[in-house]
Amino acid sequence: MNTACRNRQLLAELRLSQYNFEPDSVRAALNAVFSANAKIQLAFPFENPDGPDAFYNEAYKPLHTAVPDLERRDTIVIAGMPDNGSEWVGCVGYYTGTFTRPWLDIPATGHQVAMRYHEFYRIEDNQVVEFQGLWDIPEVMLQANAWPMAPSLGREWQVPGPATQDGIKGAAQEATVTTASCQLVLSMLSGLGEFSTGGTEAMRLEDYWHPSFSWYGPSGIGTARGIKGFRNWHQIPFLNAMPDRSAGAGNLFSEGEYVGYTAWPGMEMTLSGDGFLGIAPVNRKITMRSLDFWRCENGLIRENWVLVDLLDVYQQIGVDVFARLREFNKARCYPVV
């Protein structure tokens, strides 16, 4: 069994325990797979639980209380090794179930809810030693009709899994395909860096992206289709607001047609212009957590799943999104049973 297959297999029991969610099984699986000293980094407001027990108690237990029939559904599971030699497994999917009690002051609905996640696990000596995960908490706010932020420019919906329905890898992938996918994404990212000297045209998006590609952004930004949609609903507002954005050191790896990228944080920039998320230009340096997955097809990128910790962005500029959420929704009765 090669390294990628072995590392995916390591997480199989944890993933299964969260699919058939029983508290004792999930807690046991976390402790079996995670090192006691694992570095755990989760979306705002959870941040840095201290070890697998704290991860369960601070994140999963409250979510399970709110969604008692909680279920994990993966749509992408890939493994690989970045150039630095580290070993990673990346997962895309959504947690779902019946939203019966408030969670993070988001009012319950009594209906099924779905929250997308991007989760990366770094593995050493057959244990998870680092976790980086973003949960699309704003997606839950939307489904509860409790939205406290500016309207999204893109399309808000339950983001689909891969069009090819082959995102969960089980066998070793063809090395040449894996290498080509990684190189395509690296070239595309390098092209994005040309903005500072040549503007949007210098990025040469058409060289790397399929004409009908889908860019699945986080709730608060939404989905965009094709180069025109991507530029209109995300890229141009983003660059106008933060033209000095720069990428941090991260981990990029591929398996077959899929590529994953994780960093914590992934970018640094100054919020100096208007137009992004309805935020005024505060002229403040911020960092941005962004966890990404791409699917390549015939030498072009066809789909891109992106999660950004927008709640952390607001926190850095002094906006308490949860306080505003409570003000909007304080007249609503809950729980819903």
CORBEL-V879737 format. One record per residue. N is the residue number from 1. RES is the residue in three letters. PSI is psi in degrees with one decimal (* if undefined). Layout:
n->N res->RES psi->PSI
n->N res->RES psi->PSI
This chain:
n->1 res->MET psi->127.3
n->2 res->ASN psi->173.9
n->3 res->THR psi->-44.2
n->4 res->ALA psi->-46.7
n->5 res->CYS psi->-41.1
n->6 res->ARG psi->-41.6
n->7 res->ASN psi->-36.7
n->8 res->ARG psi->-41.2
n->9 res->GLN psi->-34.0
n->10 res->LEU psi->-37.2
n->11 res->LEU psi->-4.1
n->12 res->ALA psi->-43.1
n->13 res->GLU psi->-38.7
n->14 res->LEU psi->-46.1
n->15 res->ARG psi->-41.0
n->16 res->LEU psi->-39.4
n->17 res->SER psi->-32.2
n->18 res->GLN psi->-18.8
n->19 res->TYR psi->-49.5
n->20 res->ASN psi->74.5
n->21 res->PHE psi->108.5
n->22 res->GLU psi->127.2
n->23 res->PRO psi->-48.0
n->24 res->ASP psi->-38.4
n->25 res->SER psi->-40.4
n->26 res->VAL psi->-45.2
n->27 res->ARG psi->-43.7
n->28 res->ALA psi->-40.7
n->29 res->ALA psi->-40.0
n->30 res->LEU psi->-44.7
n->31 res->ASN psi->-28.9
n->32 res->ALA psi->-34.1
n->33 res->VAL psi->-37.1
n->34 res->PHE psi->140.6
n->35 res->SER psi->146.7
n->36 res->ALA psi->-26.3
n->37 res->ASN psi->19.7
n->38 res->ALA psi->141.4
n->39 res->LYS psi->112.9
n->40 res->ILE psi->124.4
n->41 res->GLN psi->115.9
n->42 res->LEU psi->161.5
n->43 res->ALA psi->152.6
n->44 res->PHE psi->135.1
n->45 res->PRO psi->10.6
n->46 res->PHE psi->-45.7
n->47 res->GLU psi->-100.2
n->48 res->ASN psi->74.5
n->49 res->PRO psi->141.5
n->50 res->ASP psi->82.2
n->51 res->GLY psi->170.0
n->52 res->PRO psi->-35.8
n->53 res->ASP psi->-43.6
n->54 res->ALA psi->-37.5
n->55 res->PHE psi->-46.5
n->56 res->TYR psi->-49.9
n->57 res->ASN psi->-37.4
n->58 res->GLU psi->-25.3
n->59 res->ALA psi->-59.9
n->60 res->TYR psi->-39.5
n->61 res->LYS psi->-48.7
n->62 res->PRO psi->-36.9
n->63 res->LEU psi->-42.6
n->64 res->HIS psi->-34.4
n->65 res->THR psi->-40.8
n->66 res->ALA psi->-31.8
n->67 res->VAL psi->81.6
n->68 res->PRO psi->-20.5
n->69 res->ASP psi->37.0
n->70 res->LEU psi->140.1
n->71 res->GLU psi->133.8
n->72 res->ARG psi->133.6
n->73 res->ARG psi->109.3
n->74 res->ASP psi->142.5
n->75 res->THR psi->-22.9
n->76 res->ILE psi->131.2
n->77 res->VAL psi->110.3
n->78 res->ILE psi->158.0
n->79 res->ALA psi->150.0
n->80 res->GLY psi->179.9
n->81 res->MET psi->116.1
n->82 res->PRO psi->174.0
n->83 res->ASP psi->-21.6
n->84 res->ASN psi->-1.0
n->85 res->GLY psi->-4.0
n->86 res->SER psi->162.3
n->87 res->GLU psi->128.0
n->88 res->TRP psi->150.6
n->89 res->VAL psi->132.6
n->90 res->GLY psi->138.5
n->91 res->CYS psi->139.0
n->92 res->VAL psi->142.9
n->93 res->GLY psi->-157.7
n->94 res->TYR psi->145.9
n->95 res->TYR psi->135.7
n->96 res->THR psi->164.5
n->97 res->GLY psi->-171.7
n->98 res->THR psi->122.5
n->99 res->PHE psi->93.5
n->100 res->THR psi->-17.7
n->101 res->ARG psi->153.9
n->102 res->PRO psi->149.8
n->103 res->TRP psi->123.7
n->104 res->LEU psi->34.2
n->105 res->ASP psi->10.9
n->106 res->ILE psi->123.5
n->107 res->PRO psi->141.3
n->108 res->ALA psi->156.8
n->109 res->THR psi->-21.6
n->110 res->GLY psi->-0.4
n->111 res->HIS psi->168.9
n->112 res->GLN psi->140.2
n->113 res->VAL psi->154.9
n->114 res->ALA psi->132.1
n->115 res->MET psi->116.4
n->116 res->ARG psi->148.2
n->117 res->TYR psi->148.3
n->118 res->HIS psi->120.9
n->119 res->GLU psi->132.5
n->120 res->PHE psi->135.8
n->121 res->TYR psi->122.8
n->122 res->ARG psi->133.3
n->123 res->ILE psi->133.6
n->124 res->GLU psi->133.8
n->125 res->ASP psi->42.7
n->126 res->ASN psi->30.2
n->127 res->GLN psi->149.6
n->128 res->VAL psi->119.7
n->129 res->VAL psi->-10.2
n->130 res->GLU psi->140.5
n->131 res->PHE psi->132.5
n->132 res->GLN psi->120.5
n->133 res->GLY psi->137.7
n->134 res->LEU psi->127.3
n->135 res->TRP psi->133.0
n->136 res->ASP psi->72.4
n->137 res->ILE psi->-39.3
n->138 res->PRO psi->-27.0
n->139 res->GLU psi->-36.1
n->140 res->VAL psi->-38.8
n->141 res->MET psi->-43.1
n->142 res->LEU psi->-47.4
n->143 res->GLN psi->-22.4
n->144 res->ALA psi->5.9
n->145 res->ASN psi->44.0
n->146 res->ALA psi->35.1
n->147 res->TRP psi->122.7
n->148 res->PRO psi->3.8
n->149 res->MET psi->-176.2
n->150 res->ALA psi->152.5
n->151 res->PRO psi->147.8
n->152 res->SER psi->148.3
n->153 res->LEU psi->-35.9
n->154 res->GLY psi->-175.9
n->155 res->ARG psi->126.5
n->156 res->GLU psi->126.6
n->157 res->TRP psi->179.1
n->158 res->GLN psi->109.6
n->159 res->VAL psi->132.6
n->160 res->PRO psi->164.9
n->161 res->GLY psi->-174.4
n->162 res->PRO psi->141.5
n->163 res->ALA psi->-30.4
n->164 res->THR psi->-6.4
n->165 res->GLN psi->35.1
n->166 res->ASP psi->30.9
n->167 res->GLY psi->-18.0
n->168 res->ILE psi->105.3
n->169 res->LYS psi->143.9
n->170 res->GLY psi->-23.1
n->171 res->ALA psi->164.9
n->172 res->ALA psi->138.8
n->173 res->GLN psi->156.9
n->174 res->GLU psi->124.5
n->175 res->ALA psi->-37.7
n->176 res->THR psi->-36.0
n->177 res->VAL psi->-43.3
n->178 res->THR psi->-46.3
n->179 res->THR psi->-42.7
n->180 res->ALA psi->-39.5
n->181 res->SER psi->-44.6
n->182 res->CYS psi->-42.7
n->183 res->GLN psi->-37.7
n->184 res->LEU psi->-47.2
n->185 res->VAL psi->-39.7
n->186 res->LEU psi->-42.5
n->187 res->SER psi->-40.9
n->188 res->MET psi->-45.1
n->189 res->LEU psi->-37.2
n->190 res->SER psi->-39.5
n->191 res->GLY psi->-37.3
n->192 res->LEU psi->-30.6
n->193 res->GLY psi->-11.3
n->194 res->GLU psi->-5.0
n->195 res->PHE psi->-39.2
n->196 res->SER psi->-25.3
n->197 res->THR psi->-24.9
n->198 res->GLY psi->6.6
n->199 res->GLY psi->-169.1
n->200 res->THR psi->-33.1
n->201 res->GLU psi->-31.3
n->202 res->ALA psi->-17.0
n->203 res->MET psi->-20.3
n->204 res->ARG psi->51.8
n->205 res->LEU psi->-35.9
n->206 res->GLU psi->-16.6
n->207 res->ASP psi->-18.8
n->208 res->TYR psi->-24.1
n->209 res->TRP psi->138.1
n->210 res->HIS psi->144.0
n->211 res->PRO psi->-27.6
n->212 res->SER psi->34.4
n->213 res->PHE psi->154.1
n->214 res->SER psi->129.8
n->215 res->TRP psi->108.4
n->216 res->TYR psi->92.0
n->217 res->GLY psi->174.7
n->218 res->PRO psi->161.1
n->219 res->SER psi->133.9
n->220 res->GLY psi->-24.6
n->221 res->ILE psi->-52.0
n->222 res->GLY psi->-177.0
n->223 res->THR psi->143.2
n->224 res->ALA psi->150.2
n->225 res->ARG psi->125.5
n->226 res->GLY psi->172.4
n->227 res->ILE psi->-42.5
n->228 res->LYS psi->-46.1
n->229 res->GLY psi->-42.5
n->230 res->PHE psi->-44.8
n->231 res->ARG psi->-42.7
n->232 res->ASN psi->-45.9
n->233 res->TRP psi->-7.6
n->234 res->HIS psi->-59.5
n->235 res->GLN psi->-48.3
n->236 res->ILE psi->-48.1
n->237 res->PRO psi->-38.4
n->238 res->PHE psi->-49.0
n->239 res->LEU psi->-34.3
n->240 res->ASN psi->-36.5
n->241 res->ALA psi->-31.2
n->242 res->MET psi->66.4
n->243 res->PRO psi->-16.8
n->244 res->ASP psi->16.8
n->245 res->ARG psi->142.1
n->246 res->SER psi->148.0
n->247 res->ALA psi->142.4
n->248 res->GLY psi->176.8
n->249 res->ALA psi->133.3
n->250 res->GLY psi->-166.0
n->251 res->ASN psi->114.8
n->252 res->LEU psi->127.3
n->253 res->PHE psi->163.0
n->254 res->SER psi->156.4
n->255 res->GLU psi->114.8
n->256 res->GLY psi->-130.4
n->257 res->GLU psi->1.9
n->258 res->TYR psi->145.7
n->259 res->VAL psi->137.9
n->260 res->GLY psi->150.5
n->261 res->TYR psi->130.4
n->262 res->THR psi->139.3
n->263 res->ALA psi->155.5
n->264 res->TRP psi->92.9
n->265 res->PRO psi->172.1
n->266 res->GLY psi->-21.4
n->267 res->MET psi->158.5
n->268 res->GLU psi->140.8
n->269 res->MET psi->168.4
n->270 res->THR psi->124.7
n->271 res->LEU psi->83.9
n->272 res->SER psi->-11.9
n->273 res->GLY psi->176.2
n->274 res->ASP psi->163.9
n->275 res->GLY psi->-13.3
n->276 res->PHE psi->113.9
n->277 res->LEU psi->19.0
n->278 res->GLY psi->14.9
n->279 res->ILE psi->134.3
n->280 res->ALA psi->149.6
n->281 res->PRO psi->100.2
n->282 res->VAL psi->-4.5
n->283 res->ASN psi->48.0
n->284 res->ARG psi->138.6
n->285 res->LYS psi->132.2
n->286 res->ILE psi->162.8
n->287 res->THR psi->162.3
n->288 res->MET psi->126.7
n->289 res->ARG psi->120.6
n->290 res->SER psi->122.6
n->291 res->LEU psi->125.8
n->292 res->ASP psi->149.5
n->293 res->PHE psi->139.9
n->294 res->TRP psi->148.2
n->295 res->ARG psi->124.7
n->296 res->CYS psi->151.2
n->297 res->GLU psi->117.7
n->298 res->ASN psi->44.5
n->299 res->GLY psi->9.1
n->300 res->LEU psi->158.2
n->301 res->ILE psi->124.0
n->302 res->ARG psi->-32.5
n->303 res->GLU psi->146.1
n->304 res->ASN psi->117.0
n->305 res->TRP psi->126.0
n->306 res->VAL psi->127.7
n->307 res->LEU psi->136.8
n->308 res->VAL psi->138.2
n->309 res->ASP psi->79.4
n->310 res->LEU psi->-32.0
n->311 res->LEU psi->-34.2
n->312 res->ASP psi->-36.5
n->313 res->VAL psi->-48.9
n->314 res->TYR psi->-40.7
n->315 res->GLN psi->-40.3
n->316 res->GLN psi->-25.8
n->317 res->ILE psi->10.3
n->318 res->GLY psi->20.4
n->319 res->VAL psi->120.5
n->320 res->ASP psi->94.5
n->321 res->VAL psi->-37.7
n->322 res->PHE psi->-33.1
n->323 res->ALA psi->-41.9
n->324 res->ARG psi->-38.5
n->325 res->LEU psi->-43.8
n->326 res->ARG psi->-39.3
n->327 res->GLU psi->-42.2
n->328 res->PHE psi->-32.6
n->329 res->ASN psi->13.8
n->330 res->LYS psi->-15.8
n->331 res->ALA psi->-4.1
n->332 res->ARG psi->143.2
n->333 res->CYS psi->139.3
n->334 res->TYR psi->163.5
n->335 res->PRO psi->170.0
n->336 res->VAL psi->123.4
n->337 res->VAL psi->*
